[in-house]
Amino acid sequence: TPQYLYWIHYQNQLVLSPKYYWVNEIENRRFFNPDVENQLIAHSHFHYKPGKWDFAGGLTLSWIYAQKPEDGFQHAVFEIRPFLEASNELQIGKIYFQNRVRVDNRFFQANREHTILEDTYYVMRLRYRLQARIVLKRKENIPTIGLRIGDEIMLHTKQKTFDQNRIYISMDFAVLKNLSLEPSYVYVYQQRIVKDEFFSRQVIRFTLIHRI
């Protein structure tokens, strides 16, 4: 099923030291036509970066609304998602290649009549992302314009194994020293976790990145 969406994303990065930083994000995902809510999602994760490796742990909160805009929604499905991840970046010439592995522990609200603490459905999801980053312009040795291209596959460990595949391309523009804008195009091919149905989603994403 082809679908068209836009995602509005805000990311806050609090740098505590050269090796430690804390990231908080919130993203609103909506369909274009009709303009219906698809998902509201928030992430908070703490990072430890000893050199080229980056290790993180965090928590995601998600509210899933309409899966088909023409059908609307009557109830938001709540999800709590603790996760762990590790990534490594390798520079080859002017290109920085990043490999990232993430493990999501997904706890869904199983019954709309009960809270997520009363009735929970659990599934583990494994994610692998390969990303290439190219610095197109620098000012005073600080990247001001960058290009990112990536592909991420997500697999569940039970029932329907394939979850989704995301391919994306984005530009990163440093508006200020600590503020960046990142417009992106994302293609998502996704299988519904509870139904035998696939979505082909084309997404325009706008991200504001704030570093403190």
Contacts in CASP RR format, 6 or more apart in sequence:
PFRMAT RR
TARGET T0000
AUTHOR 0000-0000-0000
METHOD contacts of the structure
MODEL  1
TPQYLYWIHYQNQLVLSPKYYWVNEIENRRFFNPDVENQLIAHSHFHYKP
GKWDFAGGLTLSWIYAQKPEDGFQHAVFEIRPFLEASNELQIGKIYFQNR
VRVDNRFFQANREHTILEDTYYVMRLRYRLQARIVLKRKENIPTIGLRIG
DEIMLHTKQKTFDQNRIYISMDFAVLKNLSLEPSYVYVYQQRIVKDEFFS
RQVIRFTLIHRI
1 68 0 8 1.000
1 197 0 8 1.000
1 198 0 8 1.000
1 199 0 8 1.000
1 200 0 8 1.000
2 200 0 8 1.000
2 201 0 8 1.000
2 202 0 8 1.000
3 31 0 8 1.000
3 68 0 8 1.000
3 69 0 8 1.000
3 199 0 8 1.000
3 200 0 8 1.000
3 201 0 8 1.000
3 202 0 8 1.000
4 31 0 8 1.000
4 32 0 8 1.000
4 33 0 8 1.000
4 201 0 8 1.000
4 202 0 8 1.000
4 203 0 8 1.000
5 29 0 8 1.000
5 30 0 8 1.000
5 31 0 8 1.000
5 32 0 8 1.000
5 38 0 8 1.000
5 201 0 8 1.000
5 202 0 8 1.000
5 203 0 8 1.000
5 204 0 8 1.000
6 29 0 8 1.000
6 30 0 8 1.000
6 32 0 8 1.000
6 203 0 8 1.000
6 204 0 8 1.000
6 205 0 8 1.000
6 206 0 8 1.000
7 27 0 8 1.000
7 28 0 8 1.000
7 29 0 8 1.000
7 30 0 8 1.000
7 186 0 8 1.000
7 203 0 8 1.000
7 204 0 8 1.000
7 205 0 8 1.000
7 206 0 8 1.000
8 27 0 8 1.000
8 28 0 8 1.000
8 30 0 8 1.000
8 205 0 8 1.000
8 206 0 8 1.000
9 25 0 8 1.000
9 26 0 8 1.000
9 27 0 8 1.000
9 28 0 8 1.000
9 205 0 8 1.000
9 206 0 8 1.000
9 207 0 8 1.000
9 208 0 8 1.000
10 25 0 8 1.000
10 26 0 8 1.000
10 27 0 8 1.000
10 207 0 8 1.000
10 208 0 8 1.000
10 210 0 8 1.000
11 23 0 8 1.000
11 24 0 8 1.000
11 25 0 8 1.000
11 207 0 8 1.000
11 208 0 8 1.000
11 209 0 8 1.000
11 210 0 8 1.000
12 23 0 8 1.000
12 24 0 8 1.000
12 25 0 8 1.000
12 210 0 8 1.000
12 212 0 8 1.000
13 21 0 8 1.000
13 22 0 8 1.000
13 23 0 8 1.000
13 209 0 8 1.000
13 210 0 8 1.000
13 211 0 8 1.000
13 212 0 8 1.000
14 21 0 8 1.000
14 22 0 8 1.000
14 23 0 8 1.000
14 24 0 8 1.000
14 212 0 8 1.000
15 21 0 8 1.000
15 211 0 8 1.000
15 212 0 8 1.000
16 22 0 8 1.000
18 49 0 8 1.000
19 48 0 8 1.000
19 49 0 8 1.000
19 50 0 8 1.000
19 51 0 8 1.000
20 46 0 8 1.000
20 47 0 8 1.000
20 48 0 8 1.000
20 49 0 8 1.000
21 46 0 8 1.000
21 47 0 8 1.000
21 49 0 8 1.000
22 44 0 8 1.000
22 45 0 8 1.000
22 46 0 8 1.000
22 47 0 8 1.000
23 43 0 8 1.000
23 44 0 8 1.000
23 45 0 8 1.000
23 46 0 8 1.000
23 47 0 8 1.000
23 56 0 8 1.000
24 42 0 8 1.000
24 43 0 8 1.000
24 44 0 8 1.000
25 42 0 8 1.000
25 43 0 8 1.000
25 44 0 8 1.000
26 40 0 8 1.000
26 41 0 8 1.000
26 42 0 8 1.000
26 43 0 8 1.000
27 39 0 8 1.000
27 40 0 8 1.000
27 41 0 8 1.000
27 42 0 8 1.000
28 37 0 8 1.000
28 40 0 8 1.000
29 37 0 8 1.000
29 38 0 8 1.000
29 39 0 8 1.000
29 40 0 8 1.000
29 41 0 8 1.000
29 203 0 8 1.000
30 36 0 8 1.000
30 37 0 8 1.000
30 38 0 8 1.000
31 38 0 8 1.000
31 66 0 8 1.000
31 69 0 8 1.000
33 69 0 8 1.000
34 69 0 8 1.000
34 70 0 8 1.000
36 65 0 8 1.000
36 66 0 8 1.000
36 69 0 8 1.000
36 72 0 8 1.000
36 73 0 8 1.000
37 65 0 8 1.000
37 66 0 8 1.000
37 73 0 8 1.000
38 64 0 8 1.000
38 65 0 8 1.000
38 66 0 8 1.000
38 67 0 8 1.000
38 69 0 8 1.000
39 62 0 8 1.000
39 63 0 8 1.000
39 64 0 8 1.000
39 65 0 8 1.000
40 62 0 8 1.000
40 63 0 8 1.000
40 65 0 8 1.000
40 76 0 8 1.000
41 60 0 8 1.000
41 61 0 8 1.000
41 62 0 8 1.000
41 63 0 8 1.000
42 60 0 8 1.000
42 61 0 8 1.000
42 62 0 8 1.000
43 58 0 8 1.000
43 59 0 8 1.000
43 60 0 8 1.000
44 58 0 8 1.000
44 59 0 8 1.000
45 56 0 8 1.000
45 57 0 8 1.000
45 58 0 8 1.000
45 59 0 8 1.000
45 83 0 8 1.000
45 85 0 8 1.000
46 56 0 8 1.000
46 57 0 8 1.000
46 58 0 8 1.000
47 54 0 8 1.000
47 55 0 8 1.000
47 56 0 8 1.000
47 57 0 8 1.000
48 54 0 8 1.000
48 55 0 8 1.000
48 56 0 8 1.000
49 55 0 8 1.000
52 88 0 8 1.000
52 89 0 8 1.000
52 90 0 8 1.000
53 86 0 8 1.000
53 87 0 8 1.000
53 88 0 8 1.000
54 86 0 8 1.000
54 87 0 8 1.000
54 88 0 8 1.000
54 89 0 8 1.000
55 85 0 8 1.000
55 86 0 8 1.000
56 84 0 8 1.000
56 85 0 8 1.000
56 86 0 8 1.000
57 82 0 8 1.000
57 83 0 8 1.000
57 84 0 8 1.000
57 85 0 8 1.000
58 82 0 8 1.000
58 83 0 8 1.000
58 84 0 8 1.000
59 80 0 8 1.000
59 81 0 8 1.000
59 82 0 8 1.000
59 83 0 8 1.000
60 79 0 8 1.000
60 80 0 8 1.000
60 81 0 8 1.000
60 82 0 8 1.000
60 83 0 8 1.000
60 104 0 8 1.000
61 78 0 8 1.000
61 79 0 8 1.000
61 80 0 8 1.000
61 81 0 8 1.000
62 78 0 8 1.000
62 79 0 8 1.000
62 81 0 8 1.000
63 76 0 8 1.000
63 77 0 8 1.000
63 78 0 8 1.000
63 79 0 8 1.000
64 76 0 8 1.000
64 77 0 8 1.000
64 78 0 8 1.000
64 79 0 8 1.000
65 72 0 8 1.000
65 73 0 8 1.000
65 76 0 8 1.000
66 72 0 8 1.000
66 73 0 8 1.000
67 192 0 8 1.000
67 199 0 8 1.000
75 112 0 8 1.000
77 108 0 8 1.000
77 109 0 8 1.000
77 112 0 8 1.000
78 108 0 8 1.000
78 109 0 8 1.000
78 116 0 8 1.000
79 106 0 8 1.000
79 107 0 8 1.000
79 108 0 8 1.000
79 109 0 8 1.000
79 116 0 8 1.000
80 107 0 8 1.000
80 116 0 8 1.000
81 104 0 8 1.000
81 105 0 8 1.000
81 106 0 8 1.000
81 107 0 8 1.000
82 105 0 8 1.000
83 102 0 8 1.000
83 103 0 8 1.000
83 104 0 8 1.000
83 105 0 8 1.000
84 102 0 8 1.000
84 103 0 8 1.000
85 100 0 8 1.000
85 101 0 8 1.000
85 102 0 8 1.000
85 103 0 8 1.000
85 127 0 8 1.000
86 100 0 8 1.000
86 101 0 8 1.000
87 98 0 8 1.000
87 99 0 8 1.000
87 100 0 8 1.000
87 101 0 8 1.000
88 98 0 8 1.000
88 99 0 8 1.000
88 100 0 8 1.000
89 96 0 8 1.000
89 97 0 8 1.000
89 98 0 8 1.000
89 133 0 8 1.000
90 96 0 8 1.000
90 97 0 8 1.000
90 98 0 8 1.000
90 99 0 8 1.000
91 97 0 8 1.000
94 134 0 8 1.000
94 135 0 8 1.000
95 132 0 8 1.000
95 133 0 8 1.000
95 134 0 8 1.000
96 132 0 8 1.000
96 133 0 8 1.000
96 134 0 8 1.000
96 135 0 8 1.000
97 130 0 8 1.000
97 131 0 8 1.000
97 132 0 8 1.000
97 133 0 8 1.000
98 129 0 8 1.000
98 130 0 8 1.000
98 131 0 8 1.000
98 132 0 8 1.000
98 133 0 8 1.000
99 128 0 8 1.000
99 129 0 8 1.000
99 130 0 8 1.000
100 127 0 8 1.000
100 128 0 8 1.000
100 129 0 8 1.000
100 131 0 8 1.000
100 152 0 8 1.000
101 126 0 8 1.000
101 127 0 8 1.000
101 128 0 8 1.000
102 126 0 8 1.000
102 127 0 8 1.000
102 129 0 8 1.000
103 124 0 8 1.000
103 125 0 8 1.000
103 126 0 8 1.000
103 127 0 8 1.000
104 124 0 8 1.000
104 125 0 8 1.000
104 126 0 8 1.000
104 127 0 8 1.000
104 154 0 8 1.000
105 122 0 8 1.000
105 124 0 8 1.000
106 122 0 8 1.000
106 123 0 8 1.000
106 124 0 8 1.000
106 125 0 8 1.000
107 116 0 8 1.000
107 120 0 8 1.000
107 121 0 8 1.000
107 122 0 8 1.000
108 116 0 8 1.000
108 120 0 8 1.000
108 121 0 8 1.000
108 122 0 8 1.000
108 123 0 8 1.000
109 115 0 8 1.000
109 116 0 8 1.000
109 119 0 8 1.000
109 120 0 8 1.000
109 121 0 8 1.000
110 116 0 8 1.000
110 119 0 8 1.000
110 120 0 8 1.000
110 121 0 8 1.000
111 118 0 8 1.000
111 119 0 8 1.000
123 156 0 8 1.000
123 157 0 8 1.000
123 158 0 8 1.000
123 159 0 8 1.000
123 193 0 8 1.000
124 156 0 8 1.000
124 157 0 8 1.000
124 158 0 8 1.000
125 154 0 8 1.000
125 155 0 8 1.000
125 156 0 8 1.000
125 157 0 8 1.000
125 163 0 8 1.000
126 154 0 8 1.000
126 155 0 8 1.000
126 156 0 8 1.000
126 157 0 8 1.000
127 152 0 8 1.000
127 153 0 8 1.000
127 154 0 8 1.000
127 155 0 8 1.000
128 152 0 8 1.000
128 153 0 8 1.000
129 150 0 8 1.000
129 151 0 8 1.000
129 152 0 8 1.000
129 153 0 8 1.000
130 150 0 8 1.000
130 151 0 8 1.000
130 152 0 8 1.000
131 148 0 8 1.000
131 149 0 8 1.000
131 150 0 8 1.000
131 151 0 8 1.000
132 148 0 8 1.000
132 149 0 8 1.000
132 150 0 8 1.000
133 146 0 8 1.000
133 147 0 8 1.000
133 148 0 8 1.000
134 146 0 8 1.000
134 147 0 8 1.000
134 148 0 8 1.000
135 143 0 8 1.000
135 145 0 8 1.000
135 146 0 8 1.000
136 145 0 8 1.000
136 146 0 8 1.000
136 147 0 8 1.000
137 143 0 8 1.000
137 144 0 8 1.000
137 145 0 8 1.000
137 146 0 8 1.000
138 144 0 8 1.000
139 174 0 8 1.000
142 174 0 8 1.000
142 177 0 8 1.000
143 172 0 8 1.000
143 174 0 8 1.000
144 173 0 8 1.000
144 174 0 8 1.000
145 171 0 8 1.000
145 172 0 8 1.000
145 173 0 8 1.000
145 174 0 8 1.000
146 171 0 8 1.000
146 172 0 8 1.000
146 173 0 8 1.000
147 169 0 8 1.000
147 170 0 8 1.000
147 171 0 8 1.000
147 172 0 8 1.000
148 168 0 8 1.000
148 169 0 8 1.000
148 170 0 8 1.000
148 171 0 8 1.000
148 172 0 8 1.000
148 184 0 8 1.000
149 168 0 8 1.000
149 169 0 8 1.000
150 167 0 8 1.000
150 168 0 8 1.000
150 169 0 8 1.000
151 165 0 8 1.000
151 166 0 8 1.000
151 167 0 8 1.000
151 168 0 8 1.000
152 165 0 8 1.000
152 166 0 8 1.000
153 164 0 8 1.000
153 165 0 8 1.000
153 166 0 8 1.000
154 163 0 8 1.000
154 164 0 8 1.000
154 165 0 8 1.000
154 166 0 8 1.000
155 161 0 8 1.000
155 162 0 8 1.000
155 163 0 8 1.000
156 162 0 8 1.000
156 163 0 8 1.000
156 193 0 8 1.000
159 193 0 8 1.000
160 191 0 8 1.000
160 193 0 8 1.000
160 196 0 8 1.000
162 191 0 8 1.000
163 190 0 8 1.000
163 191 0 8 1.000
163 193 0 8 1.000
164 188 0 8 1.000
164 189 0 8 1.000
164 190 0 8 1.000
164 191 0 8 1.000
165 188 0 8 1.000
165 189 0 8 1.000
165 190 0 8 1.000
166 186 0 8 1.000
166 187 0 8 1.000
166 188 0 8 1.000
167 186 0 8 1.000
167 187 0 8 1.000
168 184 0 8 1.000
168 185 0 8 1.000
168 186 0 8 1.000
168 187 0 8 1.000
168 205 0 8 1.000
169 184 0 8 1.000
169 185 0 8 1.000
170 182 0 8 1.000
170 183 0 8 1.000
170 184 0 8 1.000
170 185 0 8 1.000
170 205 0 8 1.000
170 207 0 8 1.000
171 182 0 8 1.000
171 183 0 8 1.000
171 184 0 8 1.000
172 180 0 8 1.000
172 181 0 8 1.000
172 182 0 8 1.000
172 209 0 8 1.000
173 180 0 8 1.000
173 181 0 8 1.000
173 182 0 8 1.000
174 180 0 8 1.000
175 181 0 8 1.000
178 210 0 8 1.000
178 211 0 8 1.000
178 212 0 8 1.000
179 208 0 8 1.000
179 209 0 8 1.000
179 210 0 8 1.000
179 211 0 8 1.000
180 208 0 8 1.000
180 209 0 8 1.000
180 211 0 8 1.000
181 206 0 8 1.000
181 207 0 8 1.000
181 208 0 8 1.000
181 209 0 8 1.000
182 205 0 8 1.000
182 206 0 8 1.000
182 207 0 8 1.000
182 208 0 8 1.000
182 209 0 8 1.000
183 204 0 8 1.000
183 205 0 8 1.000
183 206 0 8 1.000
183 207 0 8 1.000
184 203 0 8 1.000
184 204 0 8 1.000
184 205 0 8 1.000
184 206 0 8 1.000
184 207 0 8 1.000
185 202 0 8 1.000
185 203 0 8 1.000
185 204 0 8 1.000
185 205 0 8 1.000
186 201 0 8 1.000
186 202 0 8 1.000
186 203 0 8 1.000
186 204 0 8 1.000
186 205 0 8 1.000
187 200 0 8 1.000
187 201 0 8 1.000
187 202 0 8 1.000
187 203 0 8 1.000
188 199 0 8 1.000
188 200 0 8 1.000
188 201 0 8 1.000
188 202 0 8 1.000
188 203 0 8 1.000
189 198 0 8 1.000
189 199 0 8 1.000
189 200 0 8 1.000
189 201 0 8 1.000
190 198 0 8 1.000
190 199 0 8 1.000
190 201 0 8 1.000
191 197 0 8 1.000
191 198 0 8 1.000
191 199 0 8 1.000
192 198 0 8 1.000
192 199 0 8 1.000
END
